[in-house]
Amino acid sequence: MKDFVQTTVKCQDPGDGSADVIIELSDDVLERMGLQIADSLTIELIGGIIVLKPVRGADAQP
């Protein structure tokens, strides 16, 4: 996994009242980040940039 992958995505509300956000990542971005479909990510705003990081380990939820 590379330390930094930059892309533009569209955030979608799943419409279930959960406050979750659905984003579609290209196959290339998934591969470069070491992600699979349905992996959980953390989201942070750092210096005006939205940063997504994979949730790894025992705390990961499907």
mmCIF file of the N, C-alpha and C atoms, coordinates in Angstrom:
data_MODEL
# 
_entry.id   MODEL 
# 
loop_
_atom_site.group_PDB 
_atom_site.id 
_atom_site.type_symbol 
_atom_site.label_atom_id 
_atom_site.label_alt_id 
_atom_site.label_comp_id 
_atom_site.label_asym_id 
_atom_site.label_entity_id 
_atom_site.label_seq_id 
_atom_site.pdbx_PDB_ins_code 
_atom_site.Cartn_x 
_atom_site.Cartn_y 
_atom_site.Cartn_z 
_atom_site.occupancy 
_atom_site.B_iso_or_equiv 
_atom_site.pdbx_formal_charge 
_atom_site.auth_seq_id 
_atom_site.auth_comp_id 
_atom_site.auth_asym_id 
_atom_site.auth_atom_id 
_atom_site.pdbx_PDB_model_num 
ATOM 1   N N  . MET A 1 1  ? 0.834   -1.181 0.000  1.00 0.00 ? 1  MET A N  1 
ATOM 2   C CA . MET A 1 1  ? 0.000   0.000  0.000  1.00 0.00 ? 1  MET A CA 1 
ATOM 3   C C  . MET A 1 1  ? 0.876   1.241  0.000  1.00 0.00 ? 1  MET A C  1 
ATOM 4   N N  . LYS A 1 2  ? 0.548   2.184  -0.838 1.00 0.00 ? 2  LYS A N  1 
ATOM 5   C CA . LYS A 1 2  ? 1.254   3.456  -0.847 1.00 0.00 ? 2  LYS A CA 1 
ATOM 6   C C  . LYS A 1 2  ? 0.729   4.321  0.283  1.00 0.00 ? 2  LYS A C  1 
ATOM 7   N N  . ASP A 1 3  ? 1.537   5.253  0.724  1.00 0.00 ? 3  ASP A N  1 
ATOM 8   C CA . ASP A 1 3  ? 1.135   6.111  1.829  1.00 0.00 ? 3  ASP A CA 1 
ATOM 9   C C  . ASP A 1 3  ? 0.087   7.143  1.427  1.00 0.00 ? 3  ASP A C  1 
ATOM 10  N N  . PHE A 1 4  ? 0.001   7.467  0.130  1.00 0.00 ? 4  PHE A N  1 
ATOM 11  C CA . PHE A 1 4  ? -0.862  8.564  -0.286 1.00 0.00 ? 4  PHE A CA 1 
ATOM 12  C C  . PHE A 1 4  ? -1.451  8.260  -1.659 1.00 0.00 ? 4  PHE A C  1 
ATOM 13  N N  . VAL A 1 5  ? -2.763  8.283  -1.748 1.00 0.00 ? 5  VAL A N  1 
ATOM 14  C CA . VAL A 1 5  ? -3.475  8.133  -3.019 1.00 0.00 ? 5  VAL A CA 1 
ATOM 15  C C  . VAL A 1 5  ? -4.470  9.279  -3.093 1.00 0.00 ? 5  VAL A C  1 
ATOM 16  N N  . GLN A 1 6  ? -4.392  10.085 -4.137 1.00 0.00 ? 6  GLN A N  1 
ATOM 17  C CA . GLN A 1 6  ? -5.296  11.221 -4.272 1.00 0.00 ? 6  GLN A CA 1 
ATOM 18  C C  . GLN A 1 6  ? -6.298  10.943 -5.375 1.00 0.00 ? 6  GLN A C  1 
ATOM 19  N N  . THR A 1 7  ? -7.576  11.190 -5.085 1.00 0.00 ? 7  THR A N  1 
ATOM 20  C CA . THR A 1 7  ? -8.634  11.023 -6.072 1.00 0.00 ? 7  THR A CA 1 
ATOM 21  C C  . THR A 1 7  ? -9.817  11.888 -5.672 1.00 0.00 ? 7  THR A C  1 
ATOM 22  N N  . THR A 1 8  ? -10.768 12.044 -6.551 1.00 0.00 ? 8  THR A N  1 
ATOM 23  C CA . THR A 1 8  ? -11.998 12.773 -6.273 1.00 0.00 ? 8  THR A CA 1 
ATOM 24  C C  . THR A 1 8  ? -13.141 11.775 -6.281 1.00 0.00 ? 8  THR A C  1 
ATOM 25  N N  . VAL A 1 9  ? -13.994 11.839 -5.258 1.00 0.00 ? 9  VAL A N  1 
ATOM 26  C CA . VAL A 1 9  ? -15.130 10.926 -5.158 1.00 0.00 ? 9  VAL A CA 1 
ATOM 27  C C  . VAL A 1 9  ? -16.393 11.711 -4.860 1.00 0.00 ? 9  VAL A C  1 
ATOM 28  N N  . LYS A 1 10 ? -17.519 11.064 -5.071 1.00 0.00 ? 10 LYS A N  1 
ATOM 29  C CA . LYS A 1 10 ? -18.816 11.640 -4.748 1.00 0.00 ? 10 LYS A CA 1 
ATOM 30  C C  . LYS A 1 10 ? -19.365 10.895 -3.537 1.00 0.00 ? 10 LYS A C  1 
ATOM 31  N N  . CYS A 1 11 ? -19.734 11.628 -2.490 1.00 0.00 ? 11 CYS A N  1 
ATOM 32  C CA . CYS A 1 11 ? -20.300 11.030 -1.284 1.00 0.00 ? 11 CYS A CA 1 
ATOM 33  C C  . CYS A 1 11 ? -21.804 10.874 -1.458 1.00 0.00 ? 11 CYS A C  1 
ATOM 34  N N  . GLN A 1 12 ? -22.309 9.723  -1.029 1.00 0.00 ? 12 GLN A N  1 
ATOM 35  C CA . GLN A 1 12 ? -23.733 9.438  -1.155 1.00 0.00 ? 12 GLN A CA 1 
ATOM 36  C C  . GLN A 1 12 ? -24.306 9.067  0.213  1.00 0.00 ? 12 GLN A C  1 
ATOM 37  N N  . ASP A 1 13 ? -25.488 9.552  0.501  1.00 0.00 ? 13 ASP A N  1 
ATOM 38  C CA . ASP A 1 13 ? -26.208 9.205  1.723  1.00 0.00 ? 13 ASP A CA 1 
ATOM 39  C C  . ASP A 1 13 ? -26.944 7.896  1.461  1.00 0.00 ? 13 ASP A C  1 
ATOM 40  N N  . PRO A 1 14 ? -26.748 6.865  2.307  1.00 0.00 ? 14 PRO A N  1 
ATOM 41  C CA . PRO A 1 14 ? -27.443 5.602  2.067  1.00 0.00 ? 14 PRO A CA 1 
ATOM 42  C C  . PRO A 1 14 ? -28.949 5.710  2.285  1.00 0.00 ? 14 PRO A C  1 
ATOM 43  N N  . GLY A 1 15 ? -29.413 6.813  2.891  1.00 0.00 ? 15 GLY A N  1 
ATOM 44  C CA . GLY A 1 15 ? -30.841 7.030  3.057  1.00 0.00 ? 15 GLY A CA 1 
ATOM 45  C C  . GLY A 1 15 ? -31.469 6.207  4.167  1.00 0.00 ? 15 GLY A C  1 
ATOM 46  N N  . ASP A 1 16 ? -30.651 5.667  5.083  1.00 0.00 ? 16 ASP A N  1 
ATOM 47  C CA . ASP A 1 16 ? -31.200 4.836  6.153  1.00 0.00 ? 16 ASP A CA 1 
ATOM 48  C C  . ASP A 1 16 ? -31.134 5.503  7.524  1.00 0.00 ? 16 ASP A C  1 
ATOM 49  N N  . GLY A 1 17 ? -30.757 6.786  7.553  1.00 0.00 ? 17 GLY A N  1 
ATOM 50  C CA . GLY A 1 17 ? -30.687 7.515  8.811  1.00 0.00 ? 17 GLY A CA 1 
ATOM 51  C C  . GLY A 1 17 ? -29.484 7.176  9.667  1.00 0.00 ? 17 GLY A C  1 
ATOM 52  N N  . SER A 1 18 ? -28.529 6.421  9.129  1.00 0.00 ? 18 SER A N  1 
ATOM 53  C CA . SER A 1 18 ? -27.380 5.956  9.910  1.00 0.00 ? 18 SER A CA 1 
ATOM 54  C C  . SER A 1 18 ? -26.261 6.988  10.038 1.00 0.00 ? 18 SER A C  1 
ATOM 55  N N  . ALA A 1 19 ? -26.292 8.043  9.252  1.00 0.00 ? 19 ALA A N  1 
ATOM 56  C CA . ALA A 1 19 ? -25.229 9.051  9.160  1.00 0.00 ? 19 ALA A CA 1 
ATOM 57  C C  . ALA A 1 19 ? -23.974 8.481  8.505  1.00 0.00 ? 19 ALA A C  1 
ATOM 58  N N  . ASP A 1 20 ? -24.060 7.267  7.942  1.00 0.00 ? 20 ASP A N  1 
ATOM 59  C CA . ASP A 1 20 ? -22.953 6.706  7.167  1.00 0.00 ? 20 ASP A CA 1 
ATOM 60  C C  . ASP A 1 20 ? -22.840 7.440  5.840  1.00 0.00 ? 20 ASP A C  1 
ATOM 61  N N  . VAL A 1 21 ? -21.710 7.276  5.174  1.00 0.00 ? 21 VAL A N  1 
ATOM 62  C CA . VAL A 1 21 ? -21.485 7.854  3.857  1.00 0.00 ? 21 VAL A CA 1 
ATOM 63  C C  . VAL A 1 21 ? -20.997 6.743  2.936  1.00 0.00 ? 21 VAL A C  1 
ATOM 64  N N  . ILE A 1 22 ? -21.561 6.674  1.748  1.00 0.00 ? 22 ILE A N  1 
ATOM 65  C CA . ILE A 1 22 ? -21.116 5.703  0.752  1.00 0.00 ? 22 ILE A CA 1 
ATOM 66  C C  . ILE A 1 22 ? -20.292 6.447  -0.290 1.00 0.00 ? 22 ILE A C  1 
ATOM 67  N N  . ILE A 1 23 ? -19.098 5.909  -0.577 1.00 0.00 ? 23 ILE A N  1 
ATOM 68  C CA . ILE A 1 23 ? -18.274 6.456  -1.652 1.00 0.00 ? 23 ILE A CA 1 
ATOM 69  C C  . ILE A 1 23 ? -17.866 5.310  -2.571 1.00 0.00 ? 23 ILE A C  1 
ATOM 70  N N  . GLU A 1 24 ? -17.770 5.614  -3.835 1.00 0.00 ? 24 GLU A N  1 
ATOM 71  C CA . GLU A 1 24 ? -17.309 4.620  -4.794 1.00 0.00 ? 24 GLU A CA 1 
ATOM 72  C C  . GLU A 1 24 ? -15.861 4.925  -5.139 1.00 0.00 ? 24 GLU A C  1 
ATOM 73  N N  . LEU A 1 25 ? -15.002 3.928  -4.932 1.00 0.00 ? 25 LEU A N  1 
ATOM 74  C CA . LEU A 1 25 ? -13.596 4.063  -5.273 1.00 0.00 ? 25 LEU A CA 1 
ATOM 75  C C  . LEU A 1 25 ? -13.299 3.167  -6.471 1.00 0.00 ? 25 LEU A C  1 
ATOM 76  N N  . SER A 1 26 ? -12.486 3.649  -7.381 1.00 0.00 ? 26 SER A N  1 
ATOM 77  C CA . SER A 1 26 ? -12.129 2.866  -8.562 1.00 0.00 ? 26 SER A CA 1 
ATOM 78  C C  . SER A 1 26 ? -11.312 1.638  -8.153 1.00 0.00 ? 26 SER A C  1 
ATOM 79  N N  . ASP A 1 27 ? -11.297 0.641  -9.010 1.00 0.00 ? 27 ASP A N  1 
ATOM 80  C CA . ASP A 1 27 ? -10.503 -0.567 -8.750 1.00 0.00 ? 27 ASP A CA 1 
ATOM 81  C C  . ASP A 1 27 ? -9.041  -0.219 -8.516 1.00 0.00 ? 27 ASP A C  1 
ATOM 82  N N  . ASP A 1 28 ? -8.528  0.760  -9.255 1.00 0.00 ? 28 ASP A N  1 
ATOM 83  C CA . ASP A 1 28 ? -7.136  1.181  -9.108 1.00 0.00 ? 28 ASP A CA 1 
ATOM 84  C C  . ASP A 1 28 ? -6.877  1.733  -7.703 1.00 0.00 ? 28 ASP A C  1 
ATOM 85  N N  . VAL A 1 29 ? -7.773  2.573  -7.213 1.00 0.00 ? 29 VAL A N  1 
ATOM 86  C CA . VAL A 1 29 ? -7.605  3.147  -5.883 1.00 0.00 ? 29 VAL A CA 1 
ATOM 87  C C  . VAL A 1 29 ? -7.724  2.060  -4.820 1.00 0.00 ? 29 VAL A C  1 
ATOM 88  N N  . LEU A 1 30 ? -8.694  1.157  -4.969 1.00 0.00 ? 30 LEU A N  1 
ATOM 89  C CA . LEU A 1 30 ? -8.837  0.050  -4.013 1.00 0.00 ? 30 LEU A CA 1 
ATOM 90  C C  . LEU A 1 30 ? -7.549  -0.761 -3.923 1.00 0.00 ? 30 LEU A C  1 
ATOM 91  N N  . GLU A 1 31 ? -6.987  -1.079 -5.078 1.00 0.00 ? 31 GLU A N  1 
ATOM 92  C CA . GLU A 1 31 ? -5.757  -1.873 -5.114 1.00 0.00 ? 31 GLU A CA 1 
ATOM 93  C C  . GLU A 1 31 ? -4.598  -1.119 -4.476 1.00 0.00 ? 31 GLU A C  1 
ATOM 94  N N  . ARG A 1 32 ? -4.435  0.152  -4.830 1.00 0.00 ? 32 ARG A N  1 
ATOM 95  C CA . ARG A 1 32 ? -3.316  0.935  -4.305 1.00 0.00 ? 32 ARG A CA 1 
ATOM 96  C C  . ARG A 1 32 ? -3.406  1.139  -2.798 1.00 0.00 ? 32 ARG A C  1 
ATOM 97  N N  . MET A 1 33 ? -4.647  1.162  -2.253 1.00 0.00 ? 33 MET A N  1 
ATOM 98  C CA . MET A 1 33 ? -4.826  1.329  -0.816 1.00 0.00 ? 33 MET A CA 1 
ATOM 99  C C  . MET A 1 33 ? -4.903  -0.004 -0.076 1.00 0.00 ? 33 MET A C  1 
ATOM 100 N N  . GLY A 1 34 ? -4.894  -1.105 -0.818 1.00 0.00 ? 34 GLY A N  1 
ATOM 101 C CA . GLY A 1 34 ? -4.989  -2.422 -0.200 1.00 0.00 ? 34 GLY A CA 1 
ATOM 102 C C  . GLY A 1 34 ? -6.366  -2.702 0.368  1.00 0.00 ? 34 GLY A C  1 
ATOM 103 N N  . LEU A 1 35 ? -7.406  -2.168 -0.291 1.00 0.00 ? 35 LEU A N  1 
ATOM 104 C CA . LEU A 1 35 ? -8.779  -2.307 0.175  1.00 0.00 ? 35 LEU A CA 1 
ATOM 105 C C  . LEU A 1 35 ? -9.550  -3.332 -0.633 1.00 0.00 ? 35 LEU A C  1 
ATOM 106 N N  . GLN A 1 36 ? -10.643 -3.811 -0.026 1.00 0.00 ? 36 GLN A N  1 
ATOM 107 C CA . GLN A 1 36 ? -11.595 -4.658 -0.721 1.00 0.00 ? 36 GLN A CA 1 
ATOM 108 C C  . GLN A 1 36 ? -12.976 -4.054 -0.546 1.00 0.00 ? 36 GLN A C  1 
ATOM 109 N N  . ILE A 1 37 ? -13.915 -4.431 -1.396 1.00 0.00 ? 37 ILE A N  1 
ATOM 110 C CA . ILE A 1 37 ? -15.284 -3.932 -1.304 1.00 0.00 ? 37 ILE A CA 1 
ATOM 111 C C  . ILE A 1 37 ? -15.824 -4.220 0.090  1.00 0.00 ? 37 ILE A C  1 
ATOM 112 N N  . ALA A 1 38 ? -16.478 -3.243 0.672  1.00 0.00 ? 38 ALA A N  1 
ATOM 113 C CA . ALA A 1 38 ? -17.127 -3.298 1.990  1.00 0.00 ? 38 ALA A CA 1 
ATOM 114 C C  . ALA A 1 38 ? -16.156 -3.119 3.149  1.00 0.00 ? 38 ALA A C  1 
ATOM 115 N N  . ASP A 1 39 ? -14.860 -2.838 2.900  1.00 0.00 ? 39 ASP A N  1 
ATOM 116 C CA . ASP A 1 39 ? -13.945 -2.501 3.991  1.00 0.00 ? 39 ASP A CA 1 
ATOM 117 C C  . ASP A 1 39 ? -14.421 -1.206 4.651  1.00 0.00 ? 39 ASP A C  1 
ATOM 118 N N  . SER A 1 40 ? -14.148 -1.078 5.932  1.00 0.00 ? 40 SER A N  1 
ATOM 119 C CA . SER A 1 40 ? -14.486 0.141  6.665  1.00 0.00 ? 40 SER A CA 1 
ATOM 120 C C  . SER A 1 40 ? -13.306 1.098  6.634  1.00 0.00 ? 40 SER A C  1 
ATOM 121 N N  . LEU A 1 41 ? -13.617 2.397  6.593  1.00 0.00 ? 41 LEU A N  1 
ATOM 122 C CA . LEU A 1 41 ? -12.602 3.441  6.559  1.00 0.00 ? 41 LEU A CA 1 
ATOM 123 C C  . LEU A 1 41 ? -12.892 4.465  7.641  1.00 0.00 ? 41 LEU A C  1 
ATOM 124 N N  . THR A 1 42 ? -11.843 5.089  8.159  1.00 0.00 ? 42 THR A N  1 
ATOM 125 C CA . THR A 1 42 ? -12.031 6.264  8.997  1.00 0.00 ? 42 THR A CA 1 
ATOM 126 C C  . THR A 1 42 ? -11.993 7.477  8.078  1.00 0.00 ? 42 THR A C  1 
ATOM 127 N N  . ILE A 1 43 ? -12.600 8.561  8.514  1.00 0.00 ? 43 ILE A N  1 
ATOM 128 C CA . ILE A 1 43 ? -12.608 9.785  7.727  1.00 0.00 ? 43 ILE A CA 1 
ATOM 129 C C  . ILE A 1 43 ? -12.236 10.945 8.644  1.00 0.00 ? 43 ILE A C  1 
ATOM 130 N N  . GLU A 1 44 ? -11.285 11.769 8.199  1.00 0.00 ? 44 GLU A N  1 
ATOM 131 C CA . GLU A 1 44 ? -10.828 12.926 8.967  1.00 0.00 ? 44 GLU A CA 1 
ATOM 132 C C  . GLU A 1 44 ? -10.660 14.104 8.021  1.00 0.00 ? 44 GLU A C  1 
ATOM 133 N N  . LEU A 1 45 ? -10.833 15.290 8.551  1.00 0.00 ? 45 LEU A N  1 
ATOM 134 C CA . LEU A 1 45 ? -10.528 16.512 7.809  1.00 0.00 ? 45 LEU A CA 1 
ATOM 135 C C  . LEU A 1 45 ? -9.211  17.033 8.353  1.00 0.00 ? 45 LEU A C  1 
ATOM 136 N N  . ILE A 1 46 ? -8.172  17.014 7.508  1.00 0.00 ? 46 ILE A N  1 
ATOM 137 C CA . ILE A 1 46 ? -6.836  17.434 7.916  1.00 0.00 ? 46 ILE A CA 1 
ATOM 138 C C  . ILE A 1 46 ? -6.358  18.515 6.958  1.00 0.00 ? 46 ILE A C  1 
ATOM 139 N N  . GLY A 1 47 ? -6.192  19.709 7.473  1.00 0.00 ? 47 GLY A N  1 
ATOM 140 C CA . GLY A 1 47 ? -5.709  20.812 6.647  1.00 0.00 ? 47 GLY A CA 1 
ATOM 141 C C  . GLY A 1 47 ? -6.569  21.077 5.420  1.00 0.00 ? 47 GLY A C  1 
ATOM 142 N N  . GLY A 1 48 ? -7.874  20.928 5.558  1.00 0.00 ? 48 GLY A N  1 
ATOM 143 C CA . GLY A 1 48 ? -8.788  21.183 4.448  1.00 0.00 ? 48 GLY A CA 1 
ATOM 144 C C  . GLY A 1 48 ? -8.919  20.024 3.470  1.00 0.00 ? 48 GLY A C  1 
ATOM 145 N N  . ILE A 1 49 ? -8.283  18.895 3.766  1.00 0.00 ? 49 ILE A N  1 
ATOM 146 C CA . ILE A 1 49 ? -8.337  17.714 2.899  1.00 0.00 ? 49 ILE A CA 1 
ATOM 147 C C  . ILE A 1 49 ? -9.024  16.589 3.654  1.00 0.00 ? 49 ILE A C  1 
ATOM 148 N N  . ILE A 1 50 ? -9.963  15.907 2.996  1.00 0.00 ? 50 ILE A N  1 
ATOM 149 C CA . ILE A 1 50 ? -10.613 14.753 3.603  1.00 0.00 ? 50 ILE A CA 1 
ATOM 150 C C  . ILE A 1 50 ? -9.686  13.557 3.425  1.00 0.00 ? 50 ILE A C  1 
ATOM 151 N N  . VAL A 1 51 ? -9.353  12.906 4.546  1.00 0.00 ? 51 VAL A N  1 
ATOM 152 C CA . VAL A 1 51 ? -8.419  11.786 4.549  1.00 0.00 ? 51 VAL A CA 1 
ATOM 153 C C  . VAL A 1 51 ? -9.159  10.514 4.962  1.00 0.00 ? 51 VAL A C  1 
ATOM 154 N N  . LEU A 1 52 ? -9.096  9.500  4.103  1.00 0.00 ? 52 LEU A N  1 
ATOM 155 C CA . LEU A 1 52 ? -9.686  8.193  4.387  1.00 0.00 ? 52 LEU A CA 1 
ATOM 156 C C  . LEU A 1 52 ? -8.571  7.220  4.711  1.00 0.00 ? 52 LEU A C  1 
ATOM 157 N N  . LYS A 1 53 ? -8.756  6.427  5.776  1.00 0.00 ? 53 LYS A N  1 
ATOM 158 C CA . LYS A 1 53 ? -7.781  5.410  6.148  1.00 0.00 ? 53 LYS A CA 1 
ATOM 159 C C  . LYS A 1 53 ? -8.521  4.122  6.444  1.00 0.00 ? 53 LYS A C  1 
ATOM 160 N N  . PRO A 1 54 ? -7.957  2.978  6.030  1.00 0.00 ? 54 PRO A N  1 
ATOM 161 C CA . PRO A 1 54 ? -8.615  1.702  6.318  1.00 0.00 ? 54 PRO A CA 1 
ATOM 162 C C  . PRO A 1 54 ? -8.605  1.384  7.808  1.00 0.00 ? 54 PRO A C  1 
ATOM 163 N N  . VAL A 1 55 ? -9.678  0.770  8.277  1.00 0.00 ? 55 VAL A N  1 
ATOM 164 C CA . VAL A 1 55 ? -9.763  0.288  9.655  1.00 0.00 ? 55 VAL A CA 1 
ATOM 165 C C  . VAL A 1 55 ? -9.203  -1.125 9.638  1.00 0.00 ? 55 VAL A C  1 
ATOM 166 N N  . ARG A 1 56 ? -8.173  -1.371 10.417 1.00 0.00 ? 56 ARG A N  1 
ATOM 167 C CA . ARG A 1 56 ? -7.506  -2.672 10.444 1.00 0.00 ? 56 ARG A CA 1 
ATOM 168 C C  . ARG A 1 56 ? -7.564  -3.273 11.843 1.00 0.00 ? 56 ARG A C  1 
ATOM 169 N N  . GLY A 1 57 ? -7.497  -4.582 11.934 1.00 0.00 ? 57 GLY A N  1 
ATOM 170 C CA . GLY A 1 57 ? -7.373  -5.260 13.218 1.00 0.00 ? 57 GLY A CA 1 
ATOM 171 C C  . GLY A 1 57 ? -8.709  -5.648 13.833 1.00 0.00 ? 57 GLY A C  1 
ATOM 172 N N  . ALA A 1 58 ? -8.680  -5.915 15.120 1.00 0.00 ? 58 ALA A N  1 
ATOM 173 C CA . ALA A 1 58 ? -9.829  -6.446 15.849 1.00 0.00 ? 58 ALA A CA 1 
ATOM 174 C C  . ALA A 1 58 ? -10.999 -5.468 15.905 1.00 0.00 ? 58 ALA A C  1 
ATOM 175 N N  . ASP A 1 59 ? -10.733 -4.161 15.769 1.00 0.00 ? 59 ASP A N  1 
ATOM 176 C CA . ASP A 1 59 ? -11.806 -3.175 15.849 1.00 0.00 ? 59 ASP A CA 1 
ATOM 177 C C  . ASP A 1 59 ? -12.568 -3.033 14.536 1.00 0.00 ? 59 ASP A C  1 
ATOM 178 N N  . ALA A 1 60 ? -12.105 -3.654 13.477 1.00 0.00 ? 60 ALA A N  1 
ATOM 179 C CA . ALA A 1 60 ? -12.752 -3.525 12.166 1.00 0.00 ? 60 ALA A CA 1 
ATOM 180 C C  . ALA A 1 60 ? -14.114 -4.186 12.204 1.00 0.00 ? 60 ALA A C  1 
ATOM 181 N N  . GLN A 1 61 ? -15.088 -3.496 11.612 1.00 0.00 ? 61 GLN A N  1 
ATOM 182 C CA . GLN A 1 61 ? -16.448 -4.032 11.513 1.00 0.00 ? 61 GLN A CA 1 
ATOM 183 C C  . GLN A 1 61 ? -16.798 -4.186 10.054 1.00 0.00 ? 61 GLN A C  1 
ATOM 184 N N  . PRO A 1 62 ? -17.595 -5.222 9.713  1.00 0.00 ? 62 PRO A N  1 
ATOM 185 C CA . PRO A 1 62 ? -17.992 -5.405 8.311  1.00 0.00 ? 62 PRO A CA 1 
ATOM 186 C C  . PRO A 1 62 ? -18.909 -4.312 7.828  1.00 0.00 ? 62 PRO A C  1 
# 
